Amino acid sequence: MPYRTLSAEKIESTIETLQKRIEERFPGRGLSKLCGELLTIAREDRERLSWRSKPNILLRSGIGLTIIVGIGLLVWSAMSLQTMRVDVDVEAFNIIQGIEAVLNVVALVGAAIWFLLNLENNMRRDQVLADLHELRSIAHVVDMHQLTKDPTTLTADYTGTASSDHAHMSPFELVRYLDYCSEMLALTGKLAALYMQDVRDPVIIDTVSEIEDLTGNLSRKIWQKIMILREPLET
């Protein structure tokens, strides 16, 4: 169903086109290089998603072998418990100790099996969270690029200082620059959403939602600047 799921290839193609647009509009600027870095991340994420969706055969084989051994220990413990008989020559204390040892083995093997059954999912979760952290970081880098782009510097009564930013962009160029930043943030959120499509892990879903909220809030700040720049054009 191509219209119900995100396509990693389409997102990658959109970022590639965006980088070309930025380079054509602002050749040699840092924003174009940043978009190129986002494109690299998109390509890496597509490969990681493909790899991480595959089962880890080696790990599963090891887990299966360990579980078989664990079940064997459980069976042996159960048989030991059944064959234990109360003898007049055996003290009750020794019997209780034997039963306690068997129960400890059962508890430890059960806990080990539960841990191993969840090991692959936990490893995959840690890897996905590392990828999502990278996307969160680049969203903040995009925000840093637009942070000093103040639309009030283009007003007639603006007076700069020695430390003021002297970008020398026209209102149209500044709108395009801010719009490119907004598009990059939106695409960053879409890259994060790719990790949520085929999982039901609440930790991953919450992290993706957090990144989408972050990119949405940063984009709203940008659009406030764009609206300030467009007001003179609309009056």
N, C-alpha and C positions, 0 to 999 in steps of 0.2 A: 504494500500500500504506500506508494511514493508520496502521497499528500498527507499522510498521517504520522510520519516519522521524519526526524531531521536526517539529512545526508551529510556525512563528513566531507565527501568530495565536493558537494555544492558549496559548503561553507568555505572550504579551502579555495575554491575557484573565486568566490566573492571577495575573499581577502586579497587574493592575487590581483584581481581587477582594481580593488581599492588602492593597493600600493602603486599600481601604474598611474591611477588618477592623481594621487598625491605627488608622485615624482614629476608628472607632467605639469602640475600646477605650481609646485614648490620644489624645483630640482635641487638636489644636494642638501635638503633640510633634514634635520634629525627626525622629524615626524615620519618621513618616508622610510628611514632606516628602522624606526620602531615598528612600523607596519610590516617591514620585511622580517623582523624578529617574530612578530605575531604569526606570520605565514609559516615560518620555520616550526613554531610550536604546534600549529595546526597540523602540519605534515607529520610531526613526531607523535602527536596525540592520535592521529588516524592509525598509525602503525601500532601504537600501544593498545588501542582499543581492539584492534584485530587480534593481537597476540594475547591479550588478557581475557578475551572471550573464549579462548580455547582451553580445554581442561589440561591440567598439569598431570600428564600420565605418570611421570616418574614419582611425583609426590603422592599421587593416589595409589600407586602400587605399593609404596612404602607404608602408607597408612593402612591399606588393606591387609598387608602382611602382619603389621603390628596388631590390628584388630583381631585377626585370626588367632594369634598367639594369646591375646588377652582373653578371648572367648574360651580358648583351651584351658587357661588358668581358672576361669570361672567354673568350667565343667569339672575340672579336677578338685576345686574347692568344694563344690556341691557334693561330689562323690565322697570326699573325705568326711564331710559333715554327715552323710547318710551312713557311712560305715562305722562311725564312732558309736560305740555302745557303752553303756554304763556297766562297769564291772565293779563287783564288791571290793576288788583290790585296788581300784583306781580312785584316787581322791577326787572329790567334786571340784576342787580348785583347779586341778589340771584340765578337767573337762571344760570348764568355763574359759580358761586360757586358750584352749584349742578353738572353741567356737569364736572367741573374740578375734583370733588371728585370721580365721577364715573370713569373717565379716570385714575385716580391714582390707584383705586382698580384694574382696568383691567391690568395696567402695573405691579403692584406688584404681582398679581396672576400669570400673564404670566411668570414673572421672577422666581417666586417660583416653578412653574411647570417645567421650563427648568432646574433649579438647581436639583430638585428631580429626573428628568429623567436621569441626568448624575451622580447622587450621587453614585450609585453602582459601576460604572466604575471608578470613582475617588478613591473610597475606595480600590478597587482591585489594581489600579495602585500604590497607596502608599504602599500596602503590597508587591507587586512584586518588587518595587524599594528597599525596605528594604532587601529583599532576595538577590537582585543583588549586593547591597552594601557589603553584607557578602562575596559574591564570589570575589568581587574586593579586599577585605581585605586579603583573604587567598592567592590570587595570589601574593600579596606583601610579605606575609610570606614565600611562596615558594622561592621567589627571595632572601630573606634574607638568606635562608639556603645555597644557592649556591654562594652568594656574595663573601665570603672569600675563596672560592675554586679556587685558582690561579694556573693555569697549569705551570707557570714559576718556581714554587717552586720545580718542579721535574727535572729541568735541572741541568746539572753537575756543572755549575759555579754559582749556586744560593747560596747566603749567607743570612741566616735569621737573624732576630734581636730578642731581648728578647720578643717583643710583637707580633712577627710573628705567624701565625697560624701553628700549628704542627699537621696536620691531620694524617700523616703517612699512606697515601694511595698510592698504586701502580698506575701507569698510567692507567692500565685496570680498577682498582676499581674507580678511579676518573672519567673516562669516563662513567662507569655505573651509578655512583652517579649523574652526570650532566644529563645523559639521563633520569633518573627517574624524575628529577626535570622538564625537558622539557615535559615529558608525563603528569605529574600532571598539568602543566599549560594548556596543550591542553585539558585535561579532564575538567578543570575548565571552559574553554571557551565553551565547549559543554554543561555543566550544565546551563550556562547562555543562550545558544541558545534555550534550552527547553522552556524558557519563551516567546520566540518570535514566536514559531511555529503557534500558534492558535490565535494570536492577530494582530490587525492592529493599535495599539496605537503607534503613532510616538515617544512619549517620551520613551516608553519601548524599541522600536526597536533601537533608538539612544543609549540608555544606554547599551543594549546588544552588539551593534557594538563597543562601546567604550571599553567594557571589552574584546572582542575578539581582538581588536587592542592592548590592553595592554598585554594580554597573548602572542600574537604573537611577539611583540617587545621584551618581556622578554625572550622568547624562542630563538629568534635570538641571543641574547647576550650569551646564554648558548652554542649554537652551534658554536659560534666563539671560545670559549674555547675548545670545543670538537675537532674542526679542528686543533687547535694548538697541542693538545695531539696526534692526529693521524698522523701528518706530519712526525715524526721520523719513524713511522711504515711503511709509504708509500715510504720512500726514501731508 
